[in-house]
């Protein structure tokens, strides 16, 4: 890569890096920005850091906007 050229990282590497960051946020019990996508059986699908996640109805404490900050309760990779 020359001067001024963007470094393009492979998709798998970017996903791995995002997953590691999400694990760090989860361990520290911090909030992460996410976007509500769709209503699904039992809750909502939420986009967080390029991953599609699940938000159960029971975890909703208030009316959510399209984009909001969420706490990660658990991590289960597929």
N, CA, C and O atoms as a MOPAC input file, in Angstrom:
PM7 MOZYME 1SCF
protein

 N      0.85500 1    -1.17500 1     0.00000 1
 C      0.00000 1     0.00000 1     0.00000 1
 C      0.89300 1     1.22700 1     0.00000 1
 O      1.78600 1     1.37400 1     0.83400 1
 N      0.62700 1     2.10100 1    -0.95700 1
 C      1.41500 1     3.32000 1    -1.06000 1
 C      0.85100 1     4.44600 1    -0.21800 1
 O     -0.21400 1     4.31800 1     0.38700 1
 N      1.57400 1     5.54000 1    -0.18800 1
 C      1.11000 1     6.70700 1     0.57900 1
 C     -0.21000 1     7.22200 1     0.03000 1
 O     -0.37600 1     7.36400 1    -1.18100 1
 N     -1.14200 1     7.49800 1     0.92300 1
 C     -2.42100 1     8.05400 1     0.52700 1
 C     -3.43300 1     7.04400 1     0.01900 1
 O     -4.58600 1     7.39900 1    -0.22700 1
 N     -3.02300 1     5.77600 1    -0.14600 1
 C     -3.95400 1     4.74500 1    -0.60800 1
 C     -4.67700 1     4.14300 1     0.59200 1
 O     -4.06100 1     3.86600 1     1.62100 1
 N     -5.99600 1     3.94100 1     0.45400 1
 C     -6.73100 1     3.33300 1     1.57700 1
 C     -6.36400 1     1.86400 1     1.74300 1
 O     -6.11400 1     1.15600 1     0.76800 1
 N     -6.33700 1     1.43000 1     2.97000 1
 C     -6.07900 1     0.02700 1     3.27300 1
 C     -7.42800 1    -0.68200 1     3.33600 1
 O     -8.26900 1    -0.34800 1     4.17000 1
 N     -7.63300 1    -1.65400 1     2.46100 1
 C     -8.89200 1    -2.38900 1     2.43300 1
 C     -8.67900 1    -3.71700 1     3.15200 1
 O     -7.88100 1    -4.55400 1     2.73100 1
 N     -9.41300 1    -3.88200 1     4.24200 1
 C     -9.27600 1    -5.08700 1     5.04800 1
 C    -10.26400 1    -6.14600 1     4.58000 1
 O    -11.39400 1    -5.81500 1     4.22500 1
 N     -9.86500 1    -7.40200 1     4.57200 1
 C    -10.78300 1    -8.47600 1     4.19800 1
 C    -12.00200 1    -8.50300 1     5.12200 1
 O    -11.90500 1    -8.17600 1     6.30500 1
 N    -13.14300 1    -8.89400 1     4.56900 1
 C    -14.40800 1    -8.90400 1     5.30600 1
 C    -14.31400 1    -9.72800 1     6.59100 1
 O    -14.78200 1    -9.28900 1     7.64200 1
 N    -13.71700 1   -10.90800 1     6.51600 1
 C    -13.61500 1   -11.78900 1     7.68300 1
 C    -12.81400 1   -11.10800 1     8.79900 1
 O    -13.16000 1   -11.22400 1     9.97400 1
 N    -11.75700 1   -10.40600 1     8.42900 1
 C    -10.93300 1    -9.69900 1     9.40900 1
 C    -11.74400 1    -8.60300 1    10.09500 1
 O    -11.67700 1    -8.45000 1    11.31400 1
 N    -12.51900 1    -7.83000 1     9.30300 1
 C    -13.35200 1    -6.76100 1     9.87300 1
 C    -14.40100 1    -7.33900 1    10.81200 1
 O    -14.65900 1    -6.77700 1    11.87700 1
 N    -15.01200 1    -8.47000 1    10.42200 1
 C    -16.01300 1    -9.11400 1    11.27200 1
 C    -15.39100 1    -9.59000 1    12.57700 1
 O    -15.97000 1    -9.41400 1    13.64900 1
 N    -14.21900 1   -10.18800 1    12.48400 1
 C    -13.50900 1   -10.66600 1    13.68300 1
 C    -13.20400 1    -9.51200 1    14.62600 1
 O    -13.39200 1    -9.62200 1    15.83800 1
 N    -12.73900 1    -8.42100 1    14.07000 1
 C    -12.39900 1    -7.25400 1    14.87900 1
 C    -13.65500 1    -6.68000 1    15.54600 1
 O    -13.61900 1    -6.31300 1    16.72100 1
 N    -14.76300 1    -6.60100 1    14.80000 1
 C    -16.02400 1    -6.10100 1    15.36600 1
 C    -16.51200 1    -7.03300 1    16.46900 1
 O    -17.00100 1    -6.56900 1    17.49900 1
 N    -16.38300 1    -8.35600 1    16.26100 1
 C    -16.82400 1    -9.33600 1    17.26500 1
 C    -16.01400 1    -9.18200 1    18.55000 1
 O    -16.57500 1    -9.22600 1    19.64500 1
 N    -14.70700 1    -9.00300 1    18.42500 1
 C    -13.85200 1    -8.81500 1    19.60000 1
 C    -14.25100 1    -7.53900 1    20.35300 1
 O    -14.27000 1    -7.52100 1    21.58400 1
 N    -14.56500 1    -6.48500 1    19.61600 1
 C    -14.98700 1    -5.23000 1    20.24100 1
 C    -16.32200 1    -5.40700 1    20.96400 1
 O    -16.50600 1    -4.87700 1    22.06000 1
 N    -17.25600 1    -6.15000 1    20.35900 1
 C    -18.54700 1    -6.41400 1    21.00500 1
 C    -18.36200 1    -7.22400 1    22.28600 1
 O    -19.04500 1    -6.97500 1    23.28000 1
 N    -17.44500 1    -8.19300 1    22.27000 1
 C    -17.16800 1    -8.98000 1    23.47800 1
 C    -16.62900 1    -8.09100 1    24.59500 1
 O    -16.98900 1    -8.25400 1    25.76100 1
 N    -15.76300 1    -7.15000 1    24.22600 1
 C    -15.20100 1    -6.22200 1    25.20500 1
 C    -16.31400 1    -5.34200 1    25.80100 1
 O    -16.35200 1    -5.12300 1    27.01200 1
 N    -17.20700 1    -4.84700 1    24.95600 1
 C    -18.33300 1    -4.02200 1    25.41700 1
 C    -19.23400 1    -4.83500 1    26.33500 1
 O    -19.69400 1    -4.33300 1    27.36000 1
 N    -19.48800 1    -6.08900 1    25.97300 1
 C    -20.33700 1    -6.98200 1    26.77600 1
 C    -19.72700 1    -7.21300 1    28.16200 1
 O    -20.42900 1    -7.12800 1    29.16900 1
 N    -18.41700 1    -7.50600 1    28.21700 1
 C    -17.74600 1    -7.74500 1    29.49900 1
 C    -17.78900 1    -6.51400 1    30.40100 1
 O    -17.90200 1    -6.63900 1    31.62000 1
 N    -17.70100 1    -5.34100 1    29.81100 1
 C    -17.70900 1    -4.09300 1    30.58800 1
 C    -19.12600 1    -3.58100 1    30.86200 1
 O    -19.31100 1    -2.56200 1    31.52700 1
 N    -20.11800 1    -4.29900 1    30.34100 1
 C    -21.53500 1    -3.94200 1    30.53400 1
 C    -21.83200 1    -2.51900 1    30.04700 1
 O    -22.57600 1    -1.77400 1    30.68400 1
 N    -21.23400 1    -2.16000 1    28.90800 1
 C    -21.46100 1    -0.84000 1    28.31900 1
 C    -22.54400 1    -0.94300 1    27.25100 1
 O    -22.94300 1    -2.03900 1    26.85500 1
 N    -23.01100 1     0.20500 1    26.79600 1
 C    -24.03100 1     0.23400 1    25.75000 1
 C    -23.37200 1     0.38800 1    24.38600 1
 O    -22.29700 1     0.97100 1    24.25300 1
 N    -24.05000 1    -0.15500 1    23.37400 1
 C    -23.55500 1    -0.09500 1    22.00700 1
 C    -24.68000 1     0.44600 1    21.12500 1
 O    -25.85500 1     0.17600 1    21.37200 1
 N    -24.31400 1     1.20700 1    20.09900 1
 C    -25.31100 1     1.77700 1    19.20300 1
 C    -25.83500 1     0.68700 1    18.26800 1
 O    -25.06600 1    -0.09400 1    17.70700 1
 N    -27.15100 1     0.65100 1    18.11400 1
 C    -27.78000 1    -0.31700 1    17.23100 1
 C    -28.97800 1     0.29500 1    16.53500 1
 O    -29.43600 1     1.37800 1    16.89600 1
 N    -29.48300 1    -0.41300 1    15.52700 1
 C    -30.61200 1     0.05400 1    14.73700 1
 C    -31.67800 1    -1.02600 1    14.68900 1
 O    -31.40500 1    -2.15700 1    14.28700 1
 N    -32.89700 1    -0.67900 1    15.10200 1
 C    -34.00900 1    -1.62400 1    14.99600 1
 C    -34.28200 1    -1.87000 1    13.52000 1
 O    -34.41700 1    -0.92600 1    12.74200 1
 N    -34.36400 1    -3.15300 1    13.13300 1
 C    -34.62500 1    -3.48700 1    11.73900 1
 C    -36.07100 1    -3.90600 1    11.52500 1
 O    -36.80800 1    -3.26100 1    10.77900 1
 N    -36.47600 1    -4.99400 1    12.18700 1
 C    -37.80300 1    -5.56500 1    11.98300 1
 C    -38.34300 1    -6.13500 1    13.27800 1
 O    -37.59600 1    -6.47400 1    14.19600 1
 N    -39.65700 1    -6.22900 1    13.32600 1
 C    -40.31700 1    -6.95100 1    14.40900 1
 C    -40.31600 1    -8.42400 1    13.99800 1
 O    -40.74300 1    -8.76500 1    12.89500 1
 N    -39.83600 1    -9.28900 1    14.88400 1
 C    -39.79000 1   -10.73000 1    14.61800 1
 C    -40.48000 1   -11.45000 1    15.77100 1
 O    -40.86200 1   -10.82500 1    16.76000 1
 N    -40.63500 1   -12.74800 1    15.64500 1
 C    -41.30500 1   -13.52500 1    16.69100 1
 C    -40.57900 1   -13.34700 1    18.02700 1
 O    -39.41500 1   -13.72200 1    18.16200 1
 N    -41.27100 1   -12.77500 1    19.00600 1
 C    -40.71200 1   -12.62800 1    20.34600 1
 C    -39.91300 1   -11.36900 1    20.59300 1
 O    -39.48900 1   -11.13000 1    21.72300 1
 N    -39.69000 1   -10.54400 1    19.56300 1
 C    -38.90100 1    -9.33600 1    19.77600 1
 C    -38.60200 1    -8.59100 1    18.49100 1
 O    -39.43400 1    -8.51500 1    17.58700 1
 N    -37.40000 1    -8.04400 1    18.42500 1
 C    -36.96900 1    -7.27200 1    17.26200 1
 C    -35.60500 1    -7.76600 1    16.79200 1
 O    -34.80800 1    -8.26600 1    17.58500 1
 N    -35.34800 1    -7.62100 1    15.49400 1
 C    -33.98800 1    -7.81500 1    15.00400 1
 C    -33.32300 1    -6.43800 1    15.02400 1
 O    -33.92200 1    -5.43300 1    14.64100 1
 N    -32.08200 1    -6.42100 1    15.47800 1
 C    -31.33300 1    -5.17600 1    15.65400 1
 C    -29.97500 1    -5.33700 1    14.97400 1
 O    -29.31200 1    -6.36000 1    15.14400 1
 N    -29.56300 1    -4.33400 1    14.21100 1
 C    -28.24400 1    -4.33700 1    13.57200 1
 C    -27.25500 1    -3.65300 1    14.50900 1
 O    -27.44400 1    -2.50400 1    14.90700 1
 N    -26.19300 1    -4.38700 1    14.85300 1
 C    -25.13200 1    -3.84900 1    15.70700 1
 C    -23.79100 1    -4.24700 1    15.10000 1
 O    -23.49200 1    -5.43500 1    14.97600 1
 N    -22.99200 1    -3.26800 1    14.72600 1
 C    -21.63300 1    -3.48500 1    14.21700 1
 C    -21.58100 1    -4.49700 1    13.07700 1
 O    -20.66000 1    -5.31100 1    13.01300 1
 N    -22.55400 1    -4.45200 1    12.18600 1
 C    -22.56100 1    -5.36300 1    11.04300 1
 C    -23.15700 1    -6.72200 1    11.32700 1
 O    -23.20700 1    -7.56600 1    10.43200 1
 N    -23.60800 1    -6.96000 1    12.54000 1
 C    -24.24100 1    -8.22700 1    12.91300 1
 C    -25.73300 1    -7.99400 1    13.12700 1
 O    -26.13900 1    -6.92600 1    13.58500 1
 N    -26.54900 1    -8.99600 1    12.79400 1
 C    -27.97700 1    -8.94300 1    13.07400 1
 C    -28.18800 1    -9.66100 1    14.40000 1
 O    -27.80500 1   -10.82100 1    14.55200 1
 N    -28.79500 1    -8.97400 1    15.35300 1
 C    -28.97100 1    -9.50500 1    16.70500 1
 C    -30.45500 1    -9.56900 1    17.05600 1
 O    -31.29900 1    -9.11100 1    16.28600 1
 N    -30.76600 1   -10.13000 1    18.20600 1
 C    -32.14800 1   -10.28200 1    18.65600 1
 C    -32.35900 1    -9.51400 1    19.95100 1
 O    -31.56200 1    -9.61800 1    20.88400 1
 N    -33.43900 1    -8.74100 1    20.00200 1
 C    -33.82700 1    -8.00200 1    21.20100 1
 C    -35.20400 1    -8.49600 1    21.62400 1
 O    -36.19200 1    -8.19300 1    20.95600 1
 N    -35.29400 1    -9.26000 1    22.73100 1
 C    -36.60300 1    -9.76100 1    23.18300 1
 C    -37.50800 1    -8.61800 1    23.64300 1
 O    -37.03900 1    -7.60300 1    24.15800 1
 N    -38.81200 1    -8.80600 1    23.44800 1
 C    -39.78000 1    -7.80800 1    23.91500 1
 C    -39.59200 1    -7.51900 1    25.39800 1
 O    -39.70900 1    -6.36800 1    25.81900 1
 N    -39.30200 1    -8.54600 1    26.20000 1
 C    -39.19600 1    -8.36600 1    27.65500 1
 C    -38.04200 1    -7.43800 1    28.04300 1
 O    -38.02600 1    -6.90100 1    29.15100 1
 N    -37.08800 1    -7.24900 1    27.14900 1
 C    -35.95200 1    -6.37300 1    27.44600 1
 C    -36.24000 1    -4.90600 1    27.15100 1
 O    -35.44900 1    -4.03200 1    27.50800 1
 N    -37.35900 1    -4.63700 1    26.50600 1
 C    -37.70000 1    -3.24600 1    26.20100 1
 C    -38.17500 1    -2.54300 1    27.46200 1
 O    -39.15300 1    -2.95800 1    28.08400 1
 N    -37.49400 1    -1.50300 1    27.82500 1
 C    -37.86800 1    -0.75300 1    29.02200 1
 C    -38.60900 1     0.53000 1    28.65900 1
 O    -39.28900 1     1.12100 1    29.49700 1
 N    -38.47500 1     0.95100 1    27.42000 1
 C    -39.14000 1     2.16400 1    26.94300 1
 C    -39.33800 1     2.03600 1    25.44000 1
 O    -38.82200 1     1.11300 1    24.80900 1
 N    -40.07800 1     2.95600 1    24.88600 1
 C    -40.28700 1     2.97900 1    23.43900 1
 C    -38.94900 1     3.27300 1    22.76600 1
 O    -38.28600 1     4.25700 1    23.09500 1
 N    -38.55800 1     2.42300 1    21.83200 1
 C    -37.27100 1     2.59400 1    21.14100 1
 C    -37.44500 1     3.38100 1    19.84800 1
 O    -38.47700 1     3.29600 1    19.18100 1
 N    -36.42700 1     4.13700 1    19.51600 1
 C    -36.37800 1     4.83000 1    18.23300 1
 C    -35.72900 1     3.88800 1    17.22600 1
 O    -35.35000 1     2.76700 1    17.56600 1
 N    -35.60500 1     4.34900 1    15.98900 1
 C    -34.97200 1     3.54700 1    14.94500 1
 C    -33.52000 1     3.23000 1    15.26800 1
 O    -33.04300 1     2.13100 1    14.98400 1
 N    -32.81700 1     4.18900 1    15.86100 1
 C    -31.44400 1     3.93500 1    16.30200 1
 C    -31.35100 1     4.33100 1    17.76700 1
 O    -31.88800 1     5.35900 1    18.17900 1
 N    -30.68600 1     3.53100 1    18.52400 1
 C    -30.64200 1     3.73100 1    19.97100 1
 C    -29.39200 1     3.04700 1    20.50800 1
 O    -28.61600 1     2.47800 1    19.74000 1
 N    -29.19500 1     3.10100 1    21.81300 1
 C    -28.06900 1     2.41400 1    22.45000 1
 C    -28.61900 1     1.25100 1    23.25100 1
 O    -29.63900 1     1.37500 1    23.92700 1
 N    -27.93200 1     0.11500 1    23.16800 1
 C    -28.39700 1    -1.11800 1    23.78000 1
 C    -27.30500 1    -1.72700 1    24.65000 1
 O    -26.11600 1    -1.54100 1    24.39300 1
 N    -27.71800 1    -2.45300 1    25.67800 1
 C    -26.79900 1    -3.24100 1    26.49600 1
 C    -26.85700 1    -4.67400 1    25.99600 1
 O    -27.94400 1    -5.20200 1    25.76000 1
 N    -25.70900 1    -5.30600 1    25.83200 1
 C    -25.64800 1    -6.69500 1    25.37500 1
 C    -25.81300 1    -7.59600 1    26.59100 1
 O    -24.98100 1    -7.57500 1    27.49800 1
 N    -26.89100 1    -8.39300 1    26.61400 1
 C    -27.14400 1    -9.30500 1    27.73700 1
 C    -26.34400 1   -10.59300 1    27.62000 1
 O    -25.85500 1   -11.11200 1    28.62300 1
 N    -26.20600 1   -11.11300 1    26.40300 1
 C    -25.45700 1   -12.35900 1    26.20700 1
 C    -24.93100 1   -12.41800 1    24.78200 1
 O    -25.46200 1   -11.76200 1    23.88700 1
 N    -23.88000 1   -13.21200 1    24.57800 1
 C    -23.28500 1   -13.40700 1    23.25600 1
 C    -23.31800 1   -14.88700 1    22.92400 1
 O    -22.82500 1   -15.71900 1    23.68600 1
 N    -23.90400 1   -15.20600 1    21.78100 1
 C    -23.96700 1   -16.59400 1    21.31700 1
 C    -23.65000 1   -16.62100 1    19.82500 1
 O    -24.55100 1   -16.43000 1    19.00800 1
 N    -22.39900 1   -16.85200 1    19.45000 1
 C    -22.06900 1   -16.87500 1    18.01700 1
 C    -22.71100 1   -18.07100 1    17.32600 1
 O    -22.85800 1   -19.14200 1    17.91500 1
 N    -23.08400 1   -17.87400 1    16.08800 1
 C    -23.65800 1   -18.97500 1    15.29900 1
 C    -22.62100 1   -19.54100 1    14.38400 1
 O    -22.90400 1   -20.47700 1    13.63500 1

